[in-house]
Amino acid sequence: MSQSLDKAGARRTAAFAIMLAAFVLVVLRSDSSSWLDRLCAPLNLLTARATAAVLGWGGLPVQRESMVLIHGGFVCEIYYACTGLVPATILSLAIAAFPSGFRQKLSGLCIGVPAVFLVNLVRMVSVFLTGVYFPGAFYLVHNVMWNIIWIVFTAGFFICWVRYVVAQEGHVESCRPGGGVEIARA
């Protein structure tokens, strides 16, 4: 297969992944997604339970009613955007779209997706603690700081995966900042 066909295939794969990611983001961010809330209810509940457990282990008694966490006057409802689903989806699409082998993709997904959910648990605990102890900073921590952290974490994990997993196994010759990626062809 010629290198130009390989490049065209890689471009089509990347274009498809970008379109799919855009669609997923639009669907996940739409206000009329009650069907998505129902679909994600088990993940929402798992996130609420895990967050309440970690807060309890840390000495903060939290009342949990289904997907709602309560401490004193602070109430926090967990829904799909609180679960780590969006960054996990974006990371998964980036890994799937990158021209690498199945084993490399599998390793990226098996490490990256659980890492996203672990970071999300840290996020949920820190956001809840901010709401309890520093309610004036809640908006900044929830809507600004953690969005920046998600972008940095997701992009950082992807870049590390490319540089240290994919490149180590010979599928990528070099990753140059601003210069793209050169794919090794057999």
Secondary structure by P-SEA (a helix, b strand, c coil): ccaaaaaaaaaaaaaaaaaaaaaaaaaaaccccaaaaaaaaaaaaaaaaaaaaaaaaacbbbbbcccbbbcccbbbbbcccccaaaaaaaaaaaaaaccccaaaaaaaaaccaaaaaaaaaaaaaaaaaaaaccccccccccccaaaaaaaaaaaaaaaaaaacccccccccccccccccbbbbcc
